[in-house]
Amino acid sequence: MISREVCQRVLAKAVSTGADYAEIFAENTTNHLISMLDSKVSNISDRVVAGAAVRVYKGLRSVMATTIDTSESGLIACALKAAEALGQGTAAMDIVLKERLYGDIHPIRVVPSSVANAEKVSLLKEGYFAAKDYDSCITQVSGQFLDVDHNILIANTEGTYAQDRQIRTRLMISAIAEKNGETQTGGCRPGARMGMELFETVSPRQTGIQAAKQAVTMAGAGYCPAGVMPVAIDNGFGGVIFHEACGHSLEATGVAYGRSQFAGKLGQKIANEKVTAIDDGTIPGAWGSINFDDEGTPARKNVLIENGVLKSYMIDKFNGRRMGMESTGNARRESYSYTPTSRMTNTYIAPGTDRNEDIIASIEYGLYAREMGGGSVNPVTGEFNFAVNEGYLIRNGKICEPVRGASLVGKGSDVIMNIDMVGQNLDMGQGMCGSSSGSVPTNVGQPMIRVSSITVGGR
């Protein structure tokens, strides 16, 4: 993408006013999207993002400049802008870049860009019409096929010169069902850091059926009663509750400034002893996996909470300076135009020893959240509010009728203390996580868990 020799000269200009660290991040990314609506292909588009950023540090000051001109002259002009903005000083740094080959634990067998649109459309139609034909009360279906080819280069004054190619593929089906004048939605959106081989394990037909089934089930449901009660949250995307309510509060973005409910609590018990939580960017083929982060630090498995005790934060280089701690390989950015910061990769609650049937049987009256939806959280306080996309009442230890309109309301530090049963059936769900460094692909996951007491919003 950019030669090692050019990067060395650009970095020399970046530190010319006294910076103690400089970095180049360059990318060339193609996002290919096919959409279906009203039983036909409604859109086929390619979006290309290409450019570079030069970032410099001096102590706890940081400046970043960007450019779409990745020629040597364009990069040097960009580096000088960053250097001048940082201030006056002199350079005293010998920059020698050595290429690093991290290896790739996510081999791609069939690159999506080498496959004709007709094949992708065929897969999309299979999922679309499986949802549309599922039940007569399905009123609308939308579908998308996404493949991303994300190529990056990172060079910095610590000597790193590395390149990576990240390919991700995803199928997304959404359905709307109507019963008695009431409409509800359902969705299924599997994805992975894989090529077209994703569809050896992901069935487009089952993806469509799952989306439609959820919509139909919820359209026929009554409203969820409100109150404080025990809740069983199922595996897979149920892990979003930890991701949002606790995960963001463990990112150095907030911790470094004391703006986190868990700041200053390393080594302390912050969760029930049944809770072990992990962020692991090294899972082969996983949606949120990386070979190295967007600062060139190798991805790794970080145990955040072990048997209820806080063991680690997720840290990027710059916030690590403020904290006096090394990077954990969690610096991420949507594109070159965003400043990287600490973000999650594949974050999950590790499997426990409880059986699903025992978790359900332990609840005399409560809620079974089969699938969680979106929500909001304040990372400083940990206060959250999440929708339940698919929920059922539990009576006398048995899953009963479906209920809609449920939400879970609480505080992250409370909810992880109240997780008193953890199942064995770990699974992951895919999403896009938005924060100050843009939107990045992340996996969330957990086995089924029981929260002994939480506020359920409803009617």
C-alpha positions in Angstrom: 0.0 0.0 0.0 2.8 2.4 1.0 6.4 1.4 1.0 8.5 1.1 4.2 10.9 3.7 3.0 8.2 6.2 2.4 6.7 5.5 5.8 10.0 6.2 7.4 10.4 9.6 5.7 6.8 10.5 6.6 7.3 9.6 10.3 10.5 11.6 10.4 8.5 14.7 9.4 5.7 13.8 11.9 8.2 14.0 14.8 10.1 17.0 13.5 8.6 19.3 16.1 9.4 17.1 19.1 6.7 14.4 19.2 7.7 11.3 21.1 5.5 9.0 19.1 4.1 9.1 15.5 1.9 6.7 13.6 0.6 6.2 10.1 -2.7 4.4 9.5 -3.7 3.9 5.8 -6.6 2.0 4.5 -8.4 1.0 1.3 -11.8 -0.5 2.0 -14.6 -1.7 -0.2 -18.1 -2.2 1.2 -20.3 -4.2 -1.2 -24.0 -4.2 -0.4 -27.0 -5.8 -2.1 -30.5 -5.0 -0.8 -33.9 -6.6 -1.4 -37.3 -5.0 -0.8 -40.8 -5.7 -2.3 -39.6 -9.1 -3.6 -36.9 -7.6 -5.9 -33.4 -6.4 -5.7 -33.6 -2.7 -4.8 -30.0 -1.7 -4.6 -26.5 -2.9 -5.4 -23.8 -0.5 -4.3 -20.0 -0.3 -3.6 -18.6 2.2 -1.1 -14.9 2.8 -1.2 -13.0 4.4 1.7 -9.4 5.2 1.0 -7.0 7.5 2.7 -4.5 7.8 5.6 -4.1 9.4 9.0 -0.9 10.6 10.7 -1.1 10.8 14.5 1.5 12.2 16.9 1.9 12.2 20.7 3.9 14.4 23.0 3.3 13.2 26.6 -0.5 13.3 27.0 -1.1 15.5 24.0 -2.3 13.9 20.8 -2.9 15.4 17.3 -4.2 13.6 14.2 -4.4 14.8 10.6 -5.9 13.0 7.6 -5.6 13.0 3.9 -7.0 11.2 0.8 -3.7 11.8 -1.0 -1.5 8.8 -0.2 1.4 9.8 -2.4 4.6 10.6 -0.6 4.1 14.3 -1.0 0.5 14.1 0.2 1.5 12.0 3.3 4.4 14.4 4.1 2.1 17.4 3.9 -0.3 15.6 6.3 2.5 14.7 8.7 3.7 18.3 8.8 0.2 19.5 9.6 0.1 17.2 12.6 3.6 18.2 13.7 2.9 21.9 13.4 -0.4 21.5 15.4 1.5 19.7 18.1 3.8 22.7 18.7 7.4 23.7 18.5 10.4 21.5 19.3 13.2 19.5 17.8 13.3 15.9 16.7 15.7 13.4 18.2 14.5 10.0 17.0 16.1 7.3 14.9 13.2 5.6 13.0 13.8 2.2 11.6 10.8 0.2 10.4 10.9 -3.6 10.3 8.1 -5.4 8.6 6.0 -7.6 10.9 4.1 -10.6 9.6 1.6 -11.5 12.3 0.1 -14.4 10.4 -3.5 -14.8 9.6 -5.7 -17.1 11.7 -8.7 -16.1 9.5 -7.9 -17.7 6.1 -10.4 -16.8 3.4 -11.2 -19.7 1.0 -13.6 -17.8 -1.3 -13.1 -14.0 -1.6 -16.5 -12.4 -2.0 -15.3 -9.9 -4.6 -14.4 -12.8 -6.9 -18.0 -14.1 -6.9 -20.6 -12.8 -9.3 -23.5 -10.8 -7.9 -25.9 -13.4 -9.3 -24.6 -15.9 -6.7 -25.0 -13.5 -3.9 -28.4 -12.4 -5.0 -29.4 -16.1 -5.1 -28.4 -16.5 -1.4 -30.2 -13.3 -0.5 -33.4 -14.4 -2.3 -33.3 -17.7 -0.5 -33.4 -16.0 2.9 -35.8 -13.3 1.8 -38.5 -15.6 0.4 -38.1 -18.1 3.3 -39.2 -15.2 5.5 -41.9 -13.9 3.2 -43.5 -17.3 2.7 -43.3 -18.3 6.4 -46.8 -17.1 7.3 -49.6 -15.1 5.8 -49.3 -12.4 8.5 -45.9 -11.4 7.2 -46.5 -8.0 5.6 -43.0 -7.0 4.7 -39.5 -8.4 4.4 -36.2 -6.7 3.8 -32.8 -8.3 3.2 -29.2 -7.3 2.7 -26.1 -9.2 1.7 -22.9 -7.4 2.8 -19.3 -8.2 2.1 -16.4 -6.0 3.3 -12.8 -6.0 2.1 -10.8 -3.9 4.6 -7.1 -3.4 3.8 -5.0 -1.5 6.3 -1.3 -0.5 6.9 0.2 0.6 10.1 3.6 2.1 10.6 4.9 3.8 13.8 8.0 5.1 15.5 8.2 2.0 17.7 9.4 0.2 14.5 6.1 -1.4 13.5 5.4 -1.8 9.8 2.4 -4.2 9.2 -0.4 -4.8 6.8 -3.6 -6.8 7.1 -6.6 -7.7 4.9 -9.9 -8.2 6.8 -12.7 -9.8 4.9 -16.2 -10.0 6.5 -19.4 -11.4 5.1 -23.0 -11.0 6.5 -26.6 -11.9 5.6 -29.3 -9.8 7.2 -33.1 -10.5 7.0 -35.8 -8.5 8.8 -39.5 -9.3 8.8 -42.7 -7.4 9.9 -45.8 -9.4 10.9 -49.3 -8.0 11.6 -52.0 -9.5 13.7 -55.2 -7.8 14.8 -53.9 -4.4 13.6 -50.6 -4.8 15.6 -47.2 -5.1 14.0 -44.0 -6.5 15.3 -40.6 -7.1 13.8 -38.1 -9.9 13.8 -34.6 -10.2 12.5 -31.6 -12.6 12.0 -28.2 -11.2 11.0 -25.4 -13.8 11.0 -21.9 -12.7 9.9 -18.3 -13.7 10.3 -14.7 -12.8 9.4 -15.0 -15.2 6.5 -15.7 -15.3 2.7 -18.4 -17.1 0.9 -17.6 -20.2 2.9 -19.8 -18.7 5.6 -22.7 -20.3 3.8 -21.4 -23.8 4.5 -22.5 -23.3 8.1 -25.1 -20.5 7.8 -28.4 -21.4 6.0 -30.0 -18.5 4.2 -33.4 -20.3 4.5 -33.1 -20.8 8.2 -32.0 -17.2 8.6 -35.2 -16.0 6.9 -37.4 -18.4 8.9 -35.9 -17.3 12.2 -36.5 -13.7 11.4 -40.1 -14.3 10.3 -40.9 -16.7 13.2 -39.8 -14.0 15.7 -42.0 -11.4 14.1 -45.0 -13.7 14.0 -44.6 -14.9 17.6 -44.3 -11.3 18.9 -47.2 -10.0 16.8 -49.5 -12.5 18.6 -48.2 -11.8 22.0 -49.7 -9.8 24.9 -47.9 -7.0 26.7 -45.3 -7.8 29.3 -46.2 -7.0 32.9 -43.8 -4.5 34.6 -42.0 -5.2 37.9 -38.9 -6.4 39.6 -38.4 -10.1 38.9 -35.8 -12.8 38.0 -34.9 -13.0 34.3 -33.3 -15.7 32.3 -31.4 -14.3 29.3 -30.6 -16.7 26.5 -27.3 -17.2 24.8 -25.9 -15.5 21.7 -27.0 -11.9 21.3 -28.2 -12.0 24.9 -24.5 -11.1 25.6 -25.3 -7.5 24.5 -26.4 -6.8 28.0 -22.8 -7.4 29.3 -21.3 -5.6 26.2 -23.3 -2.4 26.8 -24.0 -2.3 30.5 -20.4 -3.4 31.6 -18.1 -3.8 28.6 -18.0 -0.1 27.7 -17.3 0.8 31.3 -14.2 -1.4 31.1 -12.7 0.4 28.1 -9.8 2.8 28.8 -11.7 5.5 26.9 -13.6 6.2 30.1 -11.5 4.5 32.7 -8.4 6.6 32.0 -10.3 9.7 33.0 -12.2 8.2 35.9 -15.4 8.3 33.9 -16.4 4.7 34.5 -18.3 2.8 37.2 -15.3 0.4 37.4 -12.4 2.9 37.4 -9.9 2.1 40.1 -11.3 -1.3 40.9 -8.7 -3.7 39.6 -8.4 -6.7 41.9 -11.8 -6.0 43.5 -14.9 -8.2 43.3 -17.3 -6.4 41.0 -19.5 -9.4 39.9 -21.0 -12.6 41.2 -18.3 -15.3 41.5 -20.1 -17.2 38.8 -19.1 -14.5 36.3 -16.0 -14.8 34.1 -16.0 -12.3 31.3 -13.5 -12.2 28.4 -12.7 -10.1 25.4 -10.9 -12.2 22.8 -9.8 -10.8 19.4 -8.1 -14.0 18.4 -11.1 -16.3 17.8 -10.6 -17.7 14.3 -13.2 -16.4 11.8 -15.2 -14.5 14.4 -17.0 -11.3 13.3 -15.1 -9.1 15.7 -11.7 -10.8 15.4 -8.5 -9.0 14.3 -4.9 -10.1 13.7 -3.6 -6.8 15.2 -5.5 -3.7 16.4 -5.5 -0.4 14.6 -2.3 0.7 16.4 -0.4 -2.4 15.4 -0.6 -4.2 18.7 -1.3 -8.0 18.3 -4.8 -9.2 19.2 -5.0 -11.2 22.4 -7.4 -12.9 24.8 -8.1 -10.6 27.7 -9.7 -12.0 30.8 -11.7 -8.9 32.1 -13.4 -10.5 35.1 -12.5 -13.8 36.6 -14.8 -15.5 39.1 -16.3 -12.0 39.9 -12.9 -10.2 40.3 -11.9 -7.4 37.9 -8.6 -8.5 36.3 -8.1 -6.2 33.3 -9.4 -3.2 31.3 -9.3 -2.9 27.5 -6.6 -0.4 26.7 -5.2 1.5 23.7 -1.8 3.1 23.5 -2.7 6.6 24.2 -5.1 6.0 27.1 -2.5 3.5 28.4 -0.1 6.4 28.8 -2.5 8.1 31.2 -3.1 4.9 33.1 0.5 3.8 33.2 -0.5 0.5 31.6 0.3 -1.3 28.3 -2.0 -1.7 25.4 -4.2 -4.8 25.4 -4.7 -4.9 21.6 -8.1 -3.1 21.7 -7.5 0.1 19.7 -10.0 0.2 17.0 -11.4 2.8 14.5 -14.1 2.7 11.8 -11.8 4.3 9.3 -8.7 6.5 8.8 -10.9 9.5 9.5 -11.6 8.5 13.1 -9.1 8.6 16.0 -8.7 5.1 17.4 -9.5 4.3 21.0 -10.1 1.3 23.2 -13.0 -0.9 21.9 -14.3 -4.4 22.3 -13.7 -7.3 19.8 -15.5 -10.5 20.7 -16.8 -10.0 24.3 -18.6 -12.8 26.2 -19.5 -14.3 29.5 -17.7 -17.6 29.7 -19.6 -20.9 30.2 -20.6 -22.0 33.7 -21.8 -25.2 35.1 -25.6 -24.7 35.3 -28.0 -26.5 33.0 -30.6 -24.4 31.0 -33.4 -26.5 32.3 -32.3 -25.8 35.9 -32.1 -22.1 35.2 -35.7 -22.0 33.9 -37.0 -24.4 36.7 -35.5 -22.1 39.4 -37.8 -19.2 38.4 -41.3 -19.3 39.9 -42.4 -16.2 38.2 -40.2 -14.1 35.8 -39.2 -13.4 32.3 -37.3 -15.5 29.7 -35.6 -13.1 27.3 -34.9 -15.3 24.3 -33.4 -12.5 22.3 -32.2 -9.1 23.3 -32.5 -6.0 21.2 -30.9 -2.5 21.2 -30.7 -0.1 24.1 -28.8 2.7 25.7 -26.3 2.9 28.5 -24.3 5.6 30.4 -20.8 4.2 30.8 -20.1 6.5 33.6 -22.9 5.3 35.8 -23.6 2.0 34.1 -27.3 2.7 33.9 -29.0 1.0 31.0 -32.3 0.3 29.3 -32.5 -2.6 26.8 -35.4 -3.8 24.7 -36.3 -7.5 24.7 -37.0 -8.5 21.1 -38.5 -11.9 22.0 -39.7 -12.6 25.5 -41.8 -15.1 27.4 -43.3 -15.3 30.9 -42.0 -18.0 33.2 -44.5 -19.5 35.6 -43.7 -22.3 38.1 -40.5 -23.0 36.4 -41.9 -23.4 32.9 -41.7 -21.1 29.8 -45.3 -19.9 29.0 -46.8 -17.4 26.7 -44.9 -14.9 24.6 -44.9 -11.2 25.8 -44.0 -8.1 23.9 -42.9 -4.6 24.9 -40.5 -5.9 27.6 -37.4 -4.0 28.5 -34.7 -4.5 31.1 -33.7 -1.5 33.2 -30.9 -1.3 35.7 -27.2 -0.6 36.4 -24.3 -2.6 35.1 -22.6 -3.0 38.4 -25.8 -4.3 39.9 -26.7 -6.7 37.1 -23.4 -8.5 37.1 -23.6 -9.0 40.9 -27.1 -10.5 40.4 -26.0 -13.1 37.7 -26.3 -16.1 40.0 -26.6 -18.9 37.4 -24.5 -19.3 34.3 -25.3 -22.0 31.7 -23.0 -24.1 29.4 -24.3 -23.3 25.9 -22.0 -20.4 24.9 -23.0 -18.8 21.6 -22.2 -15.5 19.8 -24.2 -12.8 18.1 -23.0 -10.2 15.6 -23.4 -6.5 15.7 -21.9 -3.1 14.9 -20.8 -1.1 17.9 -20.8 2.7 17.8 -18.6 4.9 20.0 -16.2 7.8 19.7 -14.0 6.0 17.1 -17.0 5.2 14.9 -18.8 1.9 14.1 -16.8 -1.4 14.4 -17.8 -5.0 14.0 -18.1 -6.8 17.4 -19.3 -10.1 18.6 -21.3 -10.4 21.9 -22.0 -13.7 23.6 -22.8 -15.8 26.6 -24.5 -19.0 27.6 -28.0 -18.7 29.2 -27.7 -16.7 32.4 -30.1 -16.0 35.3 -30.3 -12.5 36.8 -31.8 -13.0 40.2 -33.5 -9.6 40.3 -33.9 -6.8 37.7 -36.5 -4.2 36.8 -38.6 -5.3 33.8 -40.4 -2.5 32.0 -43.7 -3.3 30.4 -47.4 -2.6 31.0 
